[in-house]
Amino acid sequence: MSHEAHEPETPHLDFQGTTPYEDYVKADVLTHLQHTLSDDPGEMVFLVTTQVMELWFTVIVHEWETAAQALRRDDVPTALDALRRSRRELEALNASWRPLAGLTPAQFNSYRGALGEGSGFQSAMYRRMEFLLGDKSASMLVPHRGAPRVHAELEKALHEPSLYDEVLRFLARRGHPVPKEVLERDVSRKYEPSRAVEEIWTAVYASDERDEVARLGEALTDVAELVWRWRNDHLVATRRAMGAKTGTGGSAGVAWLEKRAQKSVFPELWTARSYV
């Protein structure tokens, strides 16, 4: 056997048509979706970062829908896997603020006018994320009436149980005393905290932390914490770039973000800890 060093073989380079990589990733499509509206070179990073956020919203929605469907089947391992993947994806989503976090008012103002009435508040995929977390409102469909497919997807999400609704239904099937009014509530409305649900999570955390339900609770808490961090990072980036001025699209800007940052996701998972 020869011990002479061999050059690595040159990979196959000649393809009929596009490359298999392009066929799968659609990189040519992705990298030609950037159409800036101003002459400011800083607008490109703002646009690309926003598009990257939309892609992360999409995969996180996929994970949470996967978890909800798994819980419907009482398949906790699959739900936990999806929630844990979403935790890493949320960390990546939150890191998307870093390219924008140092924007000065002058830098942001140099292309802000090009955004017109555009605002992240209008993101349909982010709205689907919020709906899955139980923060629902039919009024949030109004901005999307002109886009039939998007509106239909949001309307479907509005009337489907949220991820947390599926968690509570799962707890009820496991014998936990989830009140009838919680299980049969109008799922198209915002979820409101329940003292009885808080007591259930208190009992879960006061028992075996290795139990499947306790591990589900912690996976949900990881998600809730990272959503809270996302909202706070959004608040800080906005405050740094534009202070307390009215937001793009006529939104309340910092005032609205401050209100959002004060709200907890899966509220009883947090309040129950005071009683363990």
N, C-alpha and C positions, 0 to 999 in steps of 0.2 A: 504493500500500500504506500502510495506516495505521500510524503509529509510536506510537499511544497505548498506554499500559500496560494490560494486561488482567488481571483477577483470575483466578487459576488456577481451573479448573473444580472444582466440588465433586464429590468421588468418590461413586460410587453407594453409597447407604446403606440402601436398602430391599431386604431379602432375604426370600425365602420360607423360613421356618425359620431355622436357624443360619447364621452367616456362613461363607464359604469358608475363612477363617482358622481358625475353630473346628473345621470339618470336618477340616482337615488336622492342626492342632497338638493338638487335644483339650485346649485350655487349661482349659476348665471342669472337666474330669476332674482334670487335674494340680493345679489350685489348690484342690481340695476333698478332697485326700488327706491333709491335715494335721490329725490328731486328737491333740492333746496330752493327756497323762495326769496333769499336775500343774497347779497354779495359778501356777507360776513363769513370768513372761513370757520368760525366757531359754530356756525349753525349745523354743520355736518355731524359733529359729535352729539349734539342735542337730538337730531333726527335719528341717527343710528341707535343711540341709547334707548330712545323711546320705542323704536321698532324691536330691539332686543327684549325690552320689557314685555311687549305684546307676545313675543314667542314664549317667554317664561310663563306668562299668564295662561297661555294655551296648554302647556304641558302640565301645569299645576291643576288646572281644571280637569284635565284627563285623569290625573292621579286621584283627586278627590271624588270624581265620579266613579272611578274604579273601586275606591274604598267603600263608597256608599252602596254600590251594587254588591260587593262582597259581603257587607254586613247584612244586607237583605237576605242573603243565603246562609247567614250565620258562619261565614268563612272568615274568621278573625285573622288567621295568618296572612291571607292575601290582603286584607284591609290594612294590617300593620305594615306590610311591605310597601304598599302604596303610600301610606302616610310618612314612612321613614324616607322614601325617595323624595317626597314633596318637601321634607325638611331641608334636604340638601339643595333642592331646586329653589326654595325660598331664600336660602343663604346666598345663592348665586344671583337671584333677583334683587335682593337687598344690596348686593355689591354693585349693582348697576348704577346706584346713585353716586358712586365715587367719581366718575368722570364729570359729573355736574355739580358736585358738592362745593367746589371752590368758585363757582360763578359769582362775579361781582355784579352789582346792579347795571353798571355800564356795559359789561359784556353781554348780559342777558337782553338789555334794551336794544342792543345793536341788531338783533333779529326778531325780537318779540313781536313787533308790528306785523311781521310776515305770517304769524300764527293766526291772525284774524280772530275769529270766534272759536278756534280750536282749543280744546282743553282735555286733559287726561280724564276729567270727570265724565267725558263722553265715551270712554272706552267700553265697548260692549263685552269684551272678554274679561276685563276687570270686574264688570258688573256681574258676570256669571260667577266669578270667584266669590264676590260678596254674597250672592244668592245662596251659594253652597254653604257659606258660613252661617246662614240664617238671617242675614240682614237684607230683608226683602221690602220692596215697595213697587207697586204697579206704576207709579209715576215715573220710575226710572226707565220705562219702556218708551216714553214719549219721544225722546231725542232720536229714536231709531225707526220711527214710523216710515221714513222714506227708503229704508233698506229692508225689503220683505224677508229675505233669508235671515238676516241678523235679528230682526224683530221676532220672527217665528221661533228662533232658537232661545231668545231671552224669555219669550212668553212661556215656552215649554218649561224652562228652568224655574220660572216664577211659580208655576203650579205643581212642580214636583217637590217631594220632601227634600229638605237640605241634608247635608252630611250629618249634622247634629240630630235632625229628626230621625234619621236611620239609626244613629247611635242609641237614642232613647227607646226606639222600638225594639232594638236588640236587647237592651237592658230589661225591658218588660218581658221579653220571651225567656230571658234567663232567670225570671222570678223576682226581679226588683220591682217595688211598688210605685211604678211611674203612674201618676194620676191620669184618669181617663181624659180629662180636659186637655192635658198635654199631648196625649197620643192622638186625639181626634181634633186637634186645633186646625184652623185654616192655615195650611202651609204656605199660602201665598202672602201671608202677613209676617212682619218682623217677629222673630222669636223673643219672648219676654221671660226673664228668669223666674224659676219656680223654687219655692222653699223646699218642697218635697223632693225635687231633683237634687237640690243641694244636699239634703240629708242622705240621699242614695250615694252620692259621691263621697260624702263623709264616711259612710259605712265601708265603702270599697277601700278607701285609703287607710282606714283604721284596722283593716284585716291584712291579709297576705299581699305584700307588694309585688310578689312574683305571679300573682293570679292574672289570668288573661285579661280580665276586665280592667284591672289596675294598670296593666301595661298599655291597654288601649287608651285609658285616661291620660297617661303620660305622653303617648304619641300625639294625642290631640292637644295637650298642653304645649308641646314643642311647636306645633303648628301655630297655635294661638299666640305664643310669645313672638314668633318670627313675623306674624302679621302685624302685631303691635309695633315691632321694630321697623317694619316697612313704613307704617304710617308715620312714625316719629322721624325717620330719615327723610321722608317726603316733606314733612313739616319744616325740618331744619334747612333742607336744600332750598325750599321755597322762600323761607324767611330770609335766608342769606342773599338770594338773588333779587328779591323784590320787596322785602319788608312787608308792611301791612297793606300794600296797595290791593285794589281789586284784581282778582285772578284773571287769567286768560279765559275768554268765553263768557265773561261777566260773572264768574263764580266769586264766592266770598273770599277766596284765597286763603291766607293764613288763618283767619277766623274759623273757616269751615274745617280746615285740617286740624286745628287745635281741638275742636269738638270731636272729630273722628278719633284722634289719638287718645282721648280719655275713655273710649269705650272698649270693653273687654270682649274678646271672642270666646265662646263657650263659657259664659260667665260663672256658672256654678262650679266649674272645675277650679276656679280661683277662690271663690268665697268659701268653699268647703274646707279649704286648708286651715282656716281659722278655728275649726272645730275638731280637728284630728288630735 
